[in-house]
Amino acid sequence: MRFDDDPRGAPPACPAPGLPAGWRLVEHRGAAAHPAAVDFLTAQGPSGFAAGALLDGLRHPPPSRRPDGPVVAAVIGPEGACQAVVVRRAGRAVSCAPLPDAWPAVLDVIRAWRPELDRLGLPVTLADRLAAESPEVLAGADGYSVWLTRLQRPFRPRRLLPPTRPARVSDAAAVQAITRHVPWMRDDDLDRWRERLRWQRGWLAELDGRPIAVARWTHAFAGAVEVGGVACDPAARRRGAATAAVVAAAEAGVRARRTVLLSYGDPELGPLYHDLGFEHVGRHRFLAWPEGA
């Protein structure tokens, strides 16, 4: 689909210094306004998933927590086809730009949006190029990398795993207790967990009928789901509970005929997920600025 084929008409193009003749930037607001951007990200497969999940909002939180709709900047080539996409939503931006010729326009978008961002996600190759060519854009940012994997050959460990079951909204207190030791989840209150369990599917591993580990479908886009939010009660570690929860979430994705993805930030976890049938398909870097920077 050409970007200009949108029946509602294309918005005005933005200037893009440094692009070859005939290239341009087009900005849309609202997920329904840019079918070509969705098509582009879908065609990229796992490499377009992070931006696509931000754009798609398939697993919307309830209205009380819902951020503003996304803003999408598309890099349009001479033939009218989308060549790169940068999605911004609630202070976070994620870029997918597989074609080298699109890089100058992506950089233009990031420069223009930087004052409104507190987080930026890029493929590692683009992040390295940005750091080398425009280090001032990243001034004051802290960063971390994540490895993206895709389930290629589902494999269940030979050892006996704890039993699992789907999580329910009534399990919010148990999930909150399990995740209390995880830095990026420990401050979430009970109402937040109830909301999450309403709009994200989750699975619990149990020991003697007590939930001790959890995994969820944290993001979804274009027929793919990402298994994430994995946590285990520290007192119950080394019993296969977290593995059981991940396997349950992954097998549910396979049964639903979804592409199953999983990302991790600790390199030591790689062998664990690879042993479960996940294979490396990409790497992203996320940069964050402290409040007011």
N, C-alpha and C positions, 0 to 999 in steps of 0.2 A: 504493500500500500504506500503510495506517495503521500507525503505530508500534506500536500496541497489538495488531496482528494477529500479531505474532511468536508462534509456537506455544509457545515456551519461556516466555512470560509477560514482561510488562514489569517492569523493576526499579523500586525506589522512586523517586519523583520528588523533586527537590531544590527547595528554595524559591528563588524568583527575584524578589527585590524589584524593583518598578518595572514588572513585566509586567502587561498587562491581565488581568482576571479570566478564569480558565480556561486560562491559559498556564502551562507548567511546563518544568522541565529534567529530562532523563533521561540517566543516565550508563551506558554499557556498556563492558565490557572484552573484547577479542578480536574480530577481524574477523567471525567467523561469527555473532556475537550481535546484529547490527544490520542486517538486510536493508533496513529502511526508510531508514537513513542512506545505504547504498549507492545505493538508488533515488534519493534526494534529490540526491546529488552527481552521479549520472549524468545526471539531468534538467537540471542546470545547465550541461552541456556544458563548454566550455573553462574557464569560471569556477570550476567545481568540481573541475578536474583536479588541482591541487596537493594539496588535501586528500584527494581520492580516491586518488591515487598513494601517499600516506603511509598511508592506511587499507588499501588493497588488498594492497600488498606482492606484486604479481604477479611482480616480478623479485626474489625473495628472494635475498639473499646466502647463502652456505653457513652451516651452523649455528655455525661458529666466529666469524662476524661478525654473526650475526643479533641485532638488538636485541629488547627485550621487545615483546610484542604491544601493539597500539594501545589507547588509551583514547579513547572517543568520547562527547562530550556533545552531545545533540540537544535543540534547542528545539522543543517540541511545542505546536501551536496548539490552539484550543478544539475543533476537529473531530478531533483525534488525529493530524493530519498533521505531518510534520517540516517545520520552517520555516527551520532553520539548523543547521549542524554545525560543531563544533570538534574536531579530531583531534589527539591528542598521542601522540608516539612517540619514545622515547629522547631526551628533553629538547627536542624540537622540536614546535611546535604550529602548525597551519594552520587558518584559519577560512574558512567560506563562508556568508555570511548575506545573501541578496539582499533580504530583506524588512525595511523599516525598523522594524516593530514588534518584530522579534526582537533588535534591537540591545541593549536593557538586559540580556537574558540572556547574550548573547555577552560583554558586558563583565564580568558576574559570573563567568563561567567563566575569563576571562583573569586577572582579579584573583586568583581562587582558585588557579590553576595557576602563576602567575608565579614563586613560589619554586623550582619544579621545572623551569623552562624556561631554556634558554640561547639559544633562537632562536624567533622568532614570525613567522609570515607572515600577512598580511591583504591583502584588496583595498585599493587606495590610498584609496578613499573611507572605508573603516572605519578605516584607520590614521590618517588625518587627524582623524577624529572622536575617536578614542581620545586622540590627542595634545592635542586641544582640551579635552576633558571630564575626562580623568584623566591629566594629564602625569606624575604621580608613578609610575604603573605603568610608564612607559617610561624612568624615570630611569636614566642610565648606559648606555643602549643606543646602538649605532651602527647605522645603517641604509643600505640601498641598495634601489633599485627595479629591477624587471625588466619588460620588455614581453613579453606573450604573443602569439604569432602562430599562425595556422592556415593550412595549405596549401590554397589555394582553386583555383588554376589552375596546375598544374605547368608550369614553364618551364625548359628547358635552354638555357644560354647558347650563343650562336652560335660563340664561340671554341672551339677544340679543348681539351678538358680532359684531364688525365692519366688513365690507366686506373685503375680501382678493382677491389677484390675484397673478399669478406667476411673479416673478421678471425678468426683462430684463436687458441686458447689459446697455441700455440707462438709467437705474435707478441707475447707480453707484453713481452719486452725491447725490441722495436722501439717499441711504444706508450709504454713508460716513457721512452724516449729522446726521443720526440716531445713528450711532455707535461711534460718536466722544467722548462721555462721558464714553465709556467702556475702561478701562486701556489697555487691550491687543489688542485693535483694533484701538485706537484713532490716532495712528501715521501712519496708512496705507494711502497711497496717492491714488489719483483717478485712476491711471493706475492699481494699485494693486486691487482695487475693480472691475474694468472692467474685469481683468483676472479672479478673483474669480467667477464672475457672468457668465463667459463663461463656466467654468468647474464644477460649483456647482449649483444645482437647489435651488432656493430660493423662498420665498413667502412674500408678503408685505400686511400688514393691512393698511387700509386707513381711513381717516376721512375727509369728505368733499372733496374727491378726492385727498387728500394729503397723501403720505406715512408717517406713523408714527411708524411702528414696522416691524421687519423683523425676519425670521427664515430660516435656510438653512439646506440642507443635507451636513454636513461638512465632513463626512467620509463614506466609503462604503467598504464592504467585504463580500464575500460568501453569497449573497442574503440578507444581512442586510444593513440598512442605519442608520446613527446617526443624529438625529435632534439637531442642535446646532447653535451657532452664534446668539442667541436670544438677541435682543436689542429693546428698545422702546425710543422714544423721551421723555425726562424727563417732558416736558410740557404737554404731553398727557397721562401720567400714570393714572392708576386706571379706565381706560375705557375699559379694556378687549382686548386691541390691541395686546399685546404680546401673550396673550392666543390664540387669533384668529390666529396669525401667526403660533404658534406651532401646533394648531389643523389642520390647512391647510397642513402643512408639513407632519404631522403624517397621515392624511387621504390620502394624495397622496401616501405615502408609502404602506398603506393598499391596495389601488387600484392597485398598481404595484406588489402586492403579495410579498412584502419585509417584513422581520422582522424589526420592528421599535424600535430603541434604543434611549435613551436620558441620558446624564450624567449631573450632577450638583455638584457644590462645596459648595454651601451655604445650610446648613441643613434646614434653614427656608423655602427654596423653595420646599422641599420634599412634603409637603401636597398639594401644588398647582399641581405638576405633578402627584401625586398619584390620585388626584381627576379627572384627565383627562384620567385615565386608565393605567398609567405606574406603574409597580411594581418593587421593588428593586430586583436586581439579582447579585450584586457584588459591590466591592469597591476596588479602586486602589489608590496608593499613588505615586505622582510624585515628584521627587527630582531634584533640579536645582543648579548648581554651578555658581558663578559669573565668569565673563570672566577672564581667567588666573589662576583660582584656581585649 
